Amino acid sequence: MNATFMPILYSFRRCPYAIRARLSIAASGEQVELREILLRDKAPEFLETSPSATVPCLKADDTVIDESLEIMLWALQRADPESWLRPEEGDLDEMLAQIADCDGPFKRNLDRYKYDTRYPDADRETEQAGAADFLWHLERRLTDRPWLFGSRGSLADYAILPFVRQFANADRSWFDSQDWTSLKAWLEAFENSSRFQSVMSKWSPWRAGDTPVFFPSEANPTS
Ligand SMILES: N[C@@H](CCC(=O)N[C@@H](CS)C(=O)NCC(=O)O)C(=O)O
């Protein structure tokens, strides 16, 4: 593919929304030009492209996709060799409902727990307890199956895992001391997976005129 026409992904390595977008692009076998954005010094080309000035943002031809979940669906609707959109149990609507619980109430609790000093009205323990309710819900699902919708990973797992990881890392010793056997095994399997490692390479911040960086760096041989 000519690099000029390759979709462009504005990304930030550590952002959980960008991680979920990269995971789905890697699973789809699509290849994009990756432009690493520094949130404290956003490149003007990124600001011209992203209406919300948030990462991830995908530009493909005349289309701009500014929401991470929509980028996941864009990639997987083009190719879904691992059947992330067709889980063994349940269906896409059920997965989207789980993801909505993550992106809504859980993410709110997570932000106010992790950055409690930025939210004067936030009580860290209340936010932690609210987040724990969601994690107990996941734990109960994962007790009966290794992934949220069966014996293999799906859209829901890969959309939610980056946020559970962020929550765990906010206070790892507290997280590790909780009785979430299945949830911890699920997170550990993800963190140790070659898929996760492969989307966490270190990229230098992008500037106009740089030699394009492709993601994944090698096109998937099965695509
Ligand atoms: N709804 C967006 C949210 C993305 C988002 O909030 N990303 C954060 C980084 S993790 C961001 O870009 N924040 C803008 C900033 O910090 O200036 C999505 O799902 O893609």
The ligand as a Tripos MOL2 file, in Angstrom:
@<TRIPOS>MOLECULE
LIG
   20    19     1     0     0
SMALL
NO_CHARGES

@<TRIPOS>ATOM
      1 N1        -13.8910    9.3380   24.2300 N.3       1 LIG1
      2 C1        -12.5140    9.3280   23.8220 C.3       1 LIG1
      3 C2        -11.6430    9.7000   25.0140 C.3       1 LIG1
      4 C3        -10.1660    9.6940   24.7190 C.3       1 LIG1
      5 C4         -9.3660   10.4200   25.7900 C.2       1 LIG1
      6 O1         -9.9240   11.0460   26.7100 O.2       1 LIG1
      7 N2         -8.0220   10.3650   25.6640 N.am      1 LIG1
      8 C5         -7.1890   11.1210   26.5750 C.3       1 LIG1
      9 C6         -5.8320   10.4670   26.8300 C.3       1 LIG1
     10 S1         -5.9500    8.9300   27.7030 S.3       1 LIG1
     11 C7         -6.8620   12.4580   25.9280 C.2       1 LIG1
     12 O2         -6.5210   12.5160   24.7630 O.2       1 LIG1
     13 N3         -6.9850   13.5460   26.6820 N.am      1 LIG1
     14 C8         -6.6960   14.8610   26.1550 C.3       1 LIG1
     15 C9         -5.6840   15.6020   26.9510 C.2       1 LIG1
     16 O3         -5.1870   15.0780   27.9690 O.co2     1 LIG1
     17 O4         -5.3610   16.7190   26.5390 O.co2     1 LIG1
     18 C10       -12.1860    7.9810   23.2020 C.2       1 LIG1
     19 O5        -12.8060    6.9800   23.5600 O.co2     1 LIG1
     20 O6        -11.3110    7.9150   22.3260 O.co2     1 LIG1
@<TRIPOS>BOND
     1     1     2 1
     2     2     3 1
     3     2    18 1
     4     3     4 1
     5     4     5 1
     6     5     6 2
     7     5     7 1
     8     7     8 1
     9     8     9 1
    10     8    11 1
    11     9    10 1
    12    11    12 2
    13    11    13 1
    14    13    14 1
    15    14    15 1
    16    15    16 2
    17    15    17 1
    18    18    19 2
    19    18    20 1
@<TRIPOS>SUBSTRUCTURE
     1 LIG1         1 GROUP 0 **** ****
